């Protein structure tokens, strides 16, 4: 069953804003409350909004489950790869070798009050991105599996 055109249009308009907010939470997770899990949950909530507004079978055709499986696995591999990257350079597992390096996400942390620079965390933003991708795919899969049983006989 589909919702009214107003509900569907409202969900379609709100979805990009929910995704942008979720990505904001993911990217600022090391300097504000939030992070990969919370941001991934926000983006998955946006997916739930679209799934509820449109018919389940239409959304199921638009979002193939294999894409969500790949997204979940890719996030996990990126997270493990970030941990192993330090070992390849001779550091311990999950050593933050990008911090204070002057490279991507490695600006030196200033002495005194920190205004919250995004690139002072080393590879913590990469870990937040990996967790956000994984949670986004996983929670969307959970929502799709939960909705696949709605309306079946015997419940």
VENFENHU-V50619 format. One record per pair of residues at least 12 apart in sequence whose C-alpha atoms are under 10 Angstrom apart, sorted by sequence separation. I is the first residue (numbers start at 1). J is the second residue. D is the distance in whole Angstrom. If there is no record, write none. Layout:
<<I | J | D> <I | J | D>>
//
This chain:
<<22 | 34 | 10> <23 | 35 | 9> <24 | 36 | 10> <25 | 37 | 9> <26 | 38 | 7> <27 | 39 | 8> <47 | 59 | 10> <51 | 63 | 10> <82 | 94 | 7> <83 | 95 | 7> <85 | 97 | 9> <86 | 98 | 9> <105 | 117 | 9> <106 | 118 | 9> <107 | 119 | 6> <108 | 120 | 6> <109 | 121 | 8> <22 | 35 | 9> <23 | 36 | 9> <25 | 38 | 7> <26 | 39 | 5> <80 | 93 | 10> <81 | 94 | 9> <82 | 95 | 9> <83 | 96 | 9> <105 | 118 | 7> <106 | 119 | 6> <107 | 120 | 5> <108 | 121 | 9> <22 | 36 | 9> <25 | 39 | 5> <26 | 40 | 7> <80 | 94 | 9> <82 | 96 | 9> <105 | 119 | 4> <106 | 120 | 5> <107 | 121 | 8> <108 | 122 | 9> <22 | 37 | 10> <23 | 38 | 10> <24 | 39 | 7> <25 | 40 | 9> <26 | 41 | 10> <79 | 94 | 10> <104 | 119 | 7> <105 | 120 | 6> <106 | 121 | 6> <107 | 122 | 8> <22 | 38 | 8> <23 | 39 | 6> <26 | 42 | 10> <47 | 63 | 10> <103 | 119 | 9> <104 | 120 | 9> <105 | 121 | 6> <106 | 122 | 5> <22 | 39 | 4> <23 | 40 | 8> <25 | 42 | 8> <26 | 43 | 10> <102 | 119 | 9> <104 | 121 | 10> <105 | 122 | 5> <106 | 123 | 8> <21 | 39 | 8> <22 | 40 | 6> <25 | 43 | 10> <102 | 120 | 9> <104 | 122 | 8> <105 | 123 | 7> <20 | 39 | 10> <22 | 41 | 8> <23 | 42 | 9> <100 | 119 | 9> <101 | 120 | 10> <103 | 122 | 9> <104 | 123 | 9> <105 | 124 | 8> <19 | 39 | 9> <22 | 42 | 5> <23 | 43 | 8> <99 | 119 | 9> <100 | 120 | 7> <102 | 122 | 9> <105 | 125 | 8> <18 | 39 | 10> <19 | 40 | 9> <21 | 42 | 8> <22 | 43 | 5> <98 | 119 | 10> <99 | 120 | 6> <100 | 121 | 8> <101 | 122 | 8> <105 | 126 | 9> <20 | 42 | 10> <21 | 43 | 8> <22 | 44 | 9> <98 | 120 | 9> <99 | 121 | 6> <100 | 122 | 7> <19 | 42 | 7> <20 | 43 | 8> <22 | 45 | 9> <98 | 121 | 8> <99 | 122 | 4> <18 | 42 | 7> <19 | 43 | 5> <22 | 46 | 9> <98 | 122 | 4> <99 | 123 | 7> <18 | 43 | 6> <19 | 44 | 8> <21 | 46 | 10> <96 | 121 | 8> <97 | 122 | 7> <98 | 123 | 6> <99 | 124 | 9> <17 | 43 | 10> <18 | 44 | 9> <19 | 45 | 9> <96 | 122 | 6> <97 | 123 | 8> <98 | 124 | 9> <16 | 43 | 9> <18 | 45 | 8> <19 | 46 | 7> <95 | 122 | 10> <96 | 123 | 6> <15 | 43 | 9> <18 | 46 | 6> <19 | 47 | 9> <95 | 123 | 9> <96 | 124 | 8> <17 | 46 | 9> <18 | 47 | 9> <94 | 123 | 9> <15 | 45 | 9> <16 | 46 | 8> <94 | 124 | 10> <15 | 46 | 5> <18 | 49 | 10> <14 | 46 | 8> <15 | 47 | 7> <15 | 48 | 10> <94 | 127 | 10> <12 | 46 | 10> <15 | 49 | 7> <11 | 46 | 8> <14 | 49 | 9> <15 | 50 | 7> <11 | 47 | 10> <14 | 50 | 9> <11 | 48 | 10> <12 | 49 | 9> <13 | 50 | 10> <11 | 49 | 6> <12 | 50 | 7> <10 | 49 | 10> <11 | 50 | 6> <10 | 50 | 9> <11 | 51 | 9> <83 | 123 | 9> <8 | 49 | 9> <9 | 50 | 10> <11 | 52 | 9> <12 | 53 | 9> <82 | 123 | 7> <7 | 49 | 10> <8 | 50 | 8> <11 | 53 | 6> <12 | 54 | 10> <82 | 124 | 9> <7 | 50 | 10> <8 | 51 | 10> <10 | 53 | 9> <11 | 54 | 9> <8 | 52 | 9> <9 | 53 | 9> <82 | 126 | 7> <83 | 127 | 9> <7 | 52 | 9> <8 | 53 | 5> <9 | 54 | 10> <79 | 124 | 10> <82 | 127 | 7> <7 | 53 | 6> <8 | 54 | 6> <81 | 127 | 9> <6 | 53 | 9> <7 | 54 | 9> <8 | 55 | 10> <79 | 126 | 8> <80 | 127 | 9> <5 | 53 | 9> <78 | 126 | 8> <79 | 127 | 6> <82 | 130 | 9> <2 | 51 | 10> <3 | 52 | 8> <4 | 53 | 8> <5 | 54 | 9> <78 | 127 | 8> <79 | 128 | 8> <81 | 130 | 10> <2 | 52 | 8> <3 | 53 | 5> <4 | 54 | 9> <79 | 129 | 8> <80 | 130 | 9> <1 | 52 | 9> <2 | 53 | 7> <3 | 54 | 6> <76 | 127 | 10> <78 | 129 | 9> <79 | 130 | 5> <1 | 53 | 9> <2 | 54 | 5> <3 | 55 | 8> <75 | 127 | 9> <78 | 130 | 6> <79 | 131 | 7> <1 | 54 | 8> <2 | 55 | 5> <75 | 128 | 10> <77 | 130 | 8> <78 | 131 | 9> <1 | 55 | 5> <2 | 56 | 8> <75 | 129 | 8> <76 | 130 | 7> <77 | 131 | 10> <79 | 133 | 10> <1 | 56 | 8> <2 | 57 | 10> <75 | 130 | 4> <76 | 131 | 7> <78 | 133 | 9> <79 | 134 | 9> <1 | 57 | 9> <2 | 58 | 9> <74 | 130 | 8> <75 | 131 | 6> <76 | 132 | 10> <78 | 134 | 9> <73 | 130 | 10> <74 | 131 | 10> <75 | 132 | 7> <76 | 133 | 8> <77 | 134 | 9> <72 | 130 | 9> <75 | 133 | 5> <76 | 134 | 6> <71 | 130 | 10> <72 | 131 | 9> <74 | 133 | 8> <75 | 134 | 5> <76 | 135 | 9> <72 | 132 | 9> <73 | 133 | 9> <74 | 134 | 7> <75 | 135 | 8> <72 | 133 | 6> <73 | 134 | 7> <75 | 136 | 9> <71 | 133 | 6> <72 | 134 | 4> <75 | 137 | 9> <71 | 134 | 6> <72 | 135 | 7> <74 | 137 | 10> <75 | 138 | 10> <70 | 134 | 9> <71 | 135 | 9> <72 | 136 | 8> <73 | 137 | 9> <68 | 133 | 10> <69 | 134 | 9> <71 | 136 | 8> <72 | 137 | 5> <73 | 138 | 9> <68 | 134 | 9> <71 | 137 | 6> <72 | 138 | 6> <70 | 137 | 8> <71 | 138 | 8> <72 | 139 | 9> <68 | 136 | 8> <69 | 137 | 7> <72 | 140 | 10> <68 | 137 | 5> <69 | 138 | 8> <72 | 141 | 9> <67 | 137 | 8> <68 | 138 | 7> <68 | 139 | 9> <69 | 140 | 10> <65 | 137 | 9> <68 | 140 | 8> <69 | 141 | 8> <68 | 141 | 7> <67 | 141 | 10> <65 | 140 | 9> <66 | 141 | 10> <65 | 141 | 7> <63 | 140 | 10> <64 | 141 | 10> <63 | 141 | 10> <65 | 144 | 9> <65 | 145 | 10> <63 | 144 | 10> <31 | 114 | 10> <31 | 115 | 9> <32 | 116 | 8> <60 | 144 | 8> <31 | 116 | 6> <59 | 144 | 9> <30 | 116 | 9> <31 | 117 | 8> <30 | 117 | 10> <31 | 118 | 8> <28 | 116 | 9> <30 | 118 | 8> <36 | 124 | 10> <40 | 128 | 9> <44 | 132 | 10> <56 | 144 | 8> <60 | 148 | 9> <28 | 117 | 9> <29 | 118 | 9> <30 | 119 | 10> <31 | 120 | 9> <35 | 124 | 10> <36 | 125 | 9> <39 | 128 | 9> <40 | 129 | 9> <43 | 132 | 9> <44 | 133 | 10> <47 | 136 | 9> <51 | 140 | 10> <28 | 118 | 7> <30 | 120 | 9> <31 | 121 | 9> <35 | 125 | 9> <36 | 126 | 9> <38 | 128 | 10> <39 | 129 | 9> <40 | 130 | 10> <42 | 132 | 9> <43 | 133 | 9> <46 | 136 | 10> <47 | 137 | 10> <57 | 147 | 10> <27 | 118 | 8> <28 | 119 | 10> <30 | 121 | 7> <36 | 127 | 8> <37 | 128 | 8> <40 | 131 | 7> <41 | 132 | 8> <44 | 135 | 8> <45 | 136 | 9> <48 | 139 | 9> <56 | 147 | 7> <57 | 148 | 9> <35 | 127 | 9> <36 | 128 | 4> <37 | 129 | 9> <39 | 131 | 9> <40 | 132 | 4> <41 | 133 | 10> <43 | 135 | 9> <44 | 136 | 5> <47 | 139 | 9> <48 | 140 | 7> <51 | 143 | 9> <56 | 148 | 8> <35 | 128 | 6> <36 | 129 | 6> <37 | 130 | 9> <38 | 131 | 9> <39 | 132 | 6> <40 | 133 | 6> <41 | 134 | 10> <42 | 135 | 10> <43 | 136 | 6> <44 | 137 | 7> <47 | 140 | 7> <51 | 144 | 8> <30 | 124 | 7> <31 | 125 | 10> <34 | 128 | 9> <35 | 129 | 8> <36 | 130 | 7> <37 | 131 | 6> <38 | 132 | 8> <39 | 133 | 9> <40 | 134 | 7> <41 | 135 | 6> <42 | 136 | 8> <43 | 137 | 9> <44 | 138 | 8> <45 | 139 | 8> <46 | 140 | 9> <56 | 150 | 10> <29 | 124 | 9> <30 | 125 | 7> <36 | 131 | 5> <37 | 132 | 5> <40 | 135 | 5> <41 | 136 | 6> <44 | 139 | 6> <45 | 140 | 8> <48 | 143 | 7> <52 | 147 | 9> <29 | 125 | 7> <35 | 131 | 8> <36 | 132 | 4> <37 | 133 | 9> <39 | 135 | 8> <40 | 136 | 4> <41 | 137 | 9> <43 | 139 | 9> <44 | 140 | 5> <47 | 143 | 9> <48 | 144 | 9> <51 | 147 | 9> <27 | 124 | 10> <28 | 125 | 8> <30 | 127 | 10> <35 | 132 | 8> <36 | 133 | 8> <37 | 134 | 8> <38 | 135 | 9> <39 | 136 | 8> <40 | 137 | 8> <41 | 138 | 9> <42 | 139 | 10> <43 | 140 | 9> <44 | 141 | 9> <47 | 144 | 10> <27 | 125 | 6> <29 | 127 | 10> <30 | 128 | 8> <36 | 134 | 9> <37 | 135 | 6> <38 | 136 | 10> <40 | 138 | 9> <41 | 139 | 7> <44 | 142 | 10> <45 | 143 | 9> <26 | 125 | 8> <27 | 126 | 9> <29 | 128 | 7> <36 | 135 | 8> <37 | 136 | 8> <40 | 139 | 8> <41 | 140 | 9> <44 | 143 | 9> <26 | 126 | 10> <27 | 127 | 10> <28 | 128 | 9> <29 | 129 | 9> <36 | 136 | 9> <40 | 140 | 10> <26 | 127 | 10> <27 | 128 | 7> <26 | 128 | 6> <27 | 129 | 7> <25 | 128 | 9> <26 | 129 | 6> <26 | 130 | 9> <26 | 131 | 9> <27 | 132 | 9> <23 | 129 | 8> <26 | 132 | 6> <25 | 132 | 9> <26 | 133 | 9> <23 | 132 | 8> <22 | 132 | 9> <23 | 133 | 10> <22 | 136 | 10>>
//
